[in-house]
Amino acid sequence: QVQLVESGGSVVQAGGSLRLSCAASGRTFSTYAVGWFRQAPGKSREYVALISGNGDTTYYKTGVEGRFTVSRDGAKNMVYLQMNSLNREDTATYYCAASKSWPVDEANYDHWGQGTPVTVSS
């Protein structure tokens, strides 16, 4: 069983940066792909980024590529989302999720964290 806990969300000014963390329990976490999602108030949840289990492959939502970077530290069972050049449209609660499947469809995520809120102020 994998449990995920996000952290790092905060209030930040437009143009600023944040690094979100996703801490995982479980000895087999390195076998899981991890996705980052976000949900803004009144909107549906949307995919943001994805990293493979070994960290070699990453994908990004159009609009965040070049600003966001997903990475993982296998030794620490951690996945990170570095977010730069933040704008108000990035305001949302951010979630990490883990999947045994590859490639991954949103329906294939087995484990979800509780989310961490990010607010970008102008």
Secondary structure per residue as TSV (DSSP state, phi and psi in degrees):
chain	resnum	aa	ss	phi	psi
A	1	Q	-	360.0	135.6
A	2	V	-	-111.5	131.4
A	3	Q	-	-116.9	138.6
A	4	L	E	-121.3	137.5
A	5	V	E	-133.2	118.4
A	6	E	E	-89.5	154.1
A	7	S	E	-155.8	168.4
A	8	G	-	105.5	-8.2
A	9	G	-	-67.7	148.6
A	10	S	-	-166.0	-179.1
A	11	V	E	-95.3	130.1
A	12	V	E	-139.9	149.2
A	13	Q	E	-76.7	151.2
A	14	A	T	-54.4	136.4
A	15	G	T	92.2	-9.6
A	16	G	-	-85.4	-174.3
A	17	S	-	-131.5	153.4
A	18	L	E	-144.8	151.6
A	19	R	E	-120.2	119.5
A	20	L	E	-92.4	146.1
A	21	S	E	-120.8	147.8
A	22	C	E	-128.9	108.8
A	23	A	E	-96.2	133.0
A	24	A	E	-120.4	143.3
A	25	S	-	-100.4	160.3
A	26	G	S	111.3	131.6
A	27	R	T	-72.3	-20.2
A	28	T	T	-102.9	21.4
A	29	F	G	-60.5	-29.4
A	30	S	G	-66.7	-13.1
A	31	T	G	-89.9	-1.6
A	32	Y	S	-101.7	134.4
A	33	A	E	-74.3	148.6
A	34	V	E	-127.1	129.7
A	35	G	E	-112.6	149.8
A	36	W	E	-108.3	136.4
A	37	F	E	-129.7	165.8
A	38	R	E	-146.3	153.6
A	39	Q	E	-137.8	116.1
A	40	A	-	-86.4	155.8
A	41	P	T	-55.3	128.2
A	42	G	T	77.8	5.1
A	43	K	S	-122.6	164.7
A	44	S	-	-77.0	157.2
A	45	R	-	-66.2	140.9
A	46	E	E	-133.9	149.7
A	47	Y	E	-71.0	143.1
A	48	V	E	-118.9	-50.4
A	49	A	E	-158.0	161.2
A	50	L	E	-145.4	140.9
A	51	I	E	-133.2	139.5
A	52	S	-	-73.1	169.4
A	53	G	T	-60.2	-39.0
A	54	N	T	-90.1	-0.2
A	55	G	S	81.2	0.9
A	56	D	-	-78.8	-22.4
A	57	T	-	-122.9	132.2
A	58	T	E	-133.5	150.6
A	59	Y	E	-135.8	153.9
A	60	Y	E	-139.0	148.7
A	61	K	-	-66.3	140.5
A	62	T	T	-59.0	131.2
A	63	G	T	109.8	-23.4
A	64	V	T	-112.2	-18.8
A	65	E	B	-58.9	132.3
A	66	G	T	95.1	-21.1
A	67	R	T	-108.3	-34.8
A	68	F	E	-107.1	145.9
A	69	T	E	-135.4	126.2
A	70	V	E	-101.6	138.8
A	71	S	E	-148.7	168.7
A	72	R	E	-145.7	152.3
A	73	D	E	-120.1	102.5
A	74	G	G	-62.9	-35.8
A	75	A	G	-66.1	-28.9
A	76	K	G	-103.0	-0.1
A	77	N	T	54.6	46.2
A	78	M	E	-125.2	145.3
A	79	V	E	-127.4	140.6
A	80	Y	E	-122.9	152.5
A	81	L	E	-129.4	104.7
A	82	Q	E	-85.8	123.8
A	83	M	E	-119.9	119.3
A	84	N	-	-116.8	163.6
A	85	S	S	49.9	48.5
A	86	L	-	-67.1	145.2
A	87	N	-	-130.3	172.5
A	88	R	G	-61.7	-28.2
A	89	E	G	-68.6	-12.7
A	90	D	G	-85.6	-4.6
A	91	T	-	-64.0	123.3
A	92	A	E	-178.6	170.2
A	93	T	E	-90.9	129.6
A	94	Y	E	-104.1	135.2
A	95	Y	E	-123.7	144.4
A	96	C	E	-107.3	152.5
A	97	A	E	-146.3	148.2
A	98	A	E	-120.2	142.7
A	99	S	E	-138.5	140.6
A	100	K	S	-79.7	-16.0
A	101	S	-	-84.9	152.8
A	102	W	S	-154.6	124.8
A	103	P	S	-65.9	167.7
A	104	V	-	-113.1	131.6
A	105	D	-	-105.4	152.0
A	106	E	G	-55.9	-29.4
A	107	A	G	-71.5	-13.8
A	108	N	G	-90.8	-1.7
A	109	Y	-	-75.3	126.4
A	110	D	-	-93.1	-27.7
A	111	H	E	-136.2	138.2
A	112	W	E	-130.1	147.3
A	113	G	-	-86.6	-179.0
A	114	Q	-	-89.5	-11.7
A	115	G	-	96.6	153.8
A	116	T	E	-136.6	131.0
A	117	P	E	-84.1	138.6
A	118	V	E	-123.5	126.5
A	119	T	E	-122.8	124.9
A	120	V	E	-107.6	118.8
A	121	S	E	-101.1	150.7
A	122	S	-	-89.3	360.0
